[in-house]
Amino acid sequence: MAAFNPLLESSWRLASAGACAAVLLAGCASTQLDAQWADPQLATGTPLRGARVLVVCEAQDQVLRRVCIDQVSAQVVAAGAVPIAAPDVGDAAATAPGGPAPYVAAAKAANAKAVLVTAVAPNGTVAKPGFTLGIGLGGFGGGVGGGVGVSAPIGGSKVETGYAANASVTDVASGRLMWTARASESPSGDVNAQVSSLAQKVVAGATKAGLF
């Protein structure tokens, strides 16, 4: 049996504590908004809990709109409200968040209490090195081994895009803006995951503001 080493035990505990702290911080940051504003007269007392909410997604790509509708609707259900998917808005330029006038009539027809508009658009790009291979004793991550200790770069760069969402919640009866916010994601190759995270941030932010 190996002898007990207090130094190793202490190092293990410190490493574990650091890992746990990192996980907790990541969890806290996962629903963090870039900025938000709420009307203190309207965004209190969970007015949308159990209410019907018209869900609108605006984007230049139909796939993004469909994914956004699905993800935001799922988050609205989790928040305790009833999502009503709005008709697809098409590829026209997104309207400014906080001004969903074209959707108010549809919301009234659906007996919805509020309109939740989420506009998703590219926010930034980053170029990453292309795939590389290592042969023999050639290095990894920088090229292909052309011989022992010799490497030559191959491939180009892969561009990944980060997306952002501008969201607004508008009261149907009065037409007043209840809440608006902005969220963003770091560039990555998984756009679906980005949209899912944006939807979570948006609805979580509205919930913390007192809407749900």
C-alpha positions, 0 to 999 in steps of 0.5 A: 500500500502506498504511503499517505502523502499530505502534499499530494492530498493537498494538491488534489483538494486544491485542484478539485476545488478549482475545478468545481469553482470553474464549473460553478462560474461557467454555470453562472455565466451561461445565462448572462446577458450583455445588457437589458432594460425593463419597465418597472411598472410592467415587468413585475409580479410575473405577469406572463406566468401561465399566459399565452406569448406570441414567439417571433424569430427574425433572422436572414436564414430560414434555418436560423428562424426555425431553430430559434422558434423551437428553442425559444418556445421550449424555454417559454414552456419551461418558464411556465407560459404558453408559446404561440409560434408566429408565422414565418417572417421571411428573409426580410431585414429584421425590425428593430427590437422593441417595435413589433408592430406587425405582430400585435394583430397576430398576437391579439388574434391568438389571444396572446398577452405579449409578443416576444421577438428575438432577432438573431444575427452574426456578431463576429467571426474568427479564423482558425487553422485548418486540419493538420496531420502528423507523420512519423516524428513530424509535429502536430497542430502545425503541419504534416511531417515530411520526414523525421523532424521536418514539417510543412503547413497544409490547409487553410483557415476555417471561419467560425461565426458568433451570433447575438440576439436582440430580444424584446417583450411587448405588452399586447393590450397597451403596446408598451415595451415591457423588457428588452435585452441583448445576448451574444455567443462566442464564435463556434462551428455549432450554430444550433448550440449557439441559438439554443444558448441565446434562447436560454439567456433571453428567457432566463433574463426575462424571468429574472426581470420578473416577467415569468 
